[in-house]
Amino acid sequence: MNRTELILATAIILFVAFSLGWFASWLVNRFTRVTKADIGELDRMAQALHEAEETRDHAITYLQQRESEITNQLAQTEAELRAAMEGLREARHEAEELRRYIERHNMG
């Protein structure tokens, strides 16, 4: 094999390798290409995700507001309960004093 044949064989091998690489690249590009339908579906999914996040944010805000209202209502109810218990305690004390007074008055 002389020098010309070696150069020609090397050129053919390199051209075949280049052709195979280009063909493989074209195949990969062809099968992994994103279609307009895929992009449209991604857009719809992104919009649905955005709406779901907004709904979640509104729900969280509503729940925080409700929790605040219920906490305030509970605090008011507890304050009313303490006041009622204090009033009941005073009424019992007063009733006991009246009972002792009546017993002393009936005895003496």
C-alpha positions in Angstrom: 0.0 0.0 0.0 1.6 3.2 -1.1 1.1 6.7 0.3 -1.8 7.7 -2.0 -3.8 4.6 -1.1 -3.2 5.2 2.6 -4.4 8.8 2.3 -7.5 7.6 0.3 -8.3 4.8 2.7 -8.0 7.3 5.7 -10.2 9.8 3.9 -12.9 7.2 3.2 -12.8 6.0 6.8 -13.0 9.5 8.2 -15.9 10.3 5.8 -17.8 7.2 6.8 -17.2 8.0 10.5 -18.4 11.6 9.9 -21.5 10.3 8.0 -22.4 7.8 10.8 -22.0 10.6 13.4 -24.1 13.0 11.4 -26.8 10.3 10.9 -26.8 9.4 14.6 -27.1 13.0 15.5 -30.0 13.5 13.1 -31.7 10.4 14.6 -31.3 11.6 18.2 -32.6 15.1 17.2 -35.5 13.6 15.4 -36.6 11.4 18.3 -36.0 14.0 21.0 -37.5 16.9 19.3 -40.2 18.8 21.3 -43.4 19.3 19.3 -45.7 22.2 19.5 -48.3 19.9 21.1 -45.8 19.1 23.9 -45.1 22.8 24.4 -48.8 23.6 24.5 -49.3 20.9 27.1 -46.4 22.2 29.1 -48.0 25.7 29.0 -51.4 24.3 30.1 -49.7 22.4 32.9 -47.8 25.5 34.0 -51.0 27.5 34.0 -52.8 24.8 36.0 -49.9 24.8 38.5 -50.1 28.6 38.8 -53.8 28.5 39.4 -53.4 25.7 42.0 -50.8 27.7 43.8 -53.1 30.7 43.9 -55.9 28.6 45.2 -53.6 27.2 47.9 -52.5 30.7 48.9 -56.1 31.8 49.2 -56.9 28.7 51.3 -53.9 29.4 53.5 -55.0 33.0 54.0 -58.6 32.0 54.7 -57.4 29.4 57.2 -55.1 31.8 59.0 -58.0 34.3 59.2 -60.4 31.7 60.5 -57.8 30.5 63.1 -57.3 34.1 64.3 -61.1 34.6 64.6 -61.5 31.3 66.5 -58.6 32.1 68.8 -60.1 35.4 69.6 -63.5 33.8 70.2 -61.9 31.2 72.5 -60.1 33.9 74.4 -63.4 35.8 74.9 -65.2 32.7 75.9 -62.5 31.9 78.5 -62.7 35.4 79.8 -66.5 35.1 80.1 -66.1 31.7 81.8 -63.6 33.2 84.3 -66.0 36.1 85.0 -68.9 33.7 85.5 -66.9 31.4 87.8 -65.8 34.4 89.8 -69.4 35.6 90.0 -70.5 32.1 91.1 -67.8 32.0 93.7 -68.9 35.3 95.1 -72.6 34.2 95.0 -71.7 31.0 96.9 -69.7 33.0 99.4 -72.6 35.5 99.9 -75.1 32.6 100.2 -72.8 31.0 102.9 -72.7 34.3 104.8 -76.5 34.7 104.6 -76.9 31.1 105.8 -74.6 31.7 108.8 -76.4 35.0 109.5 -79.8 33.3 109.4 -78.6 30.4 111.6 -77.2 33.0 114.1 -80.4 35.0 114.0 -82.5 31.9 114.5 -80.4 30.7 117.4 -80.1 33.9 119.2 
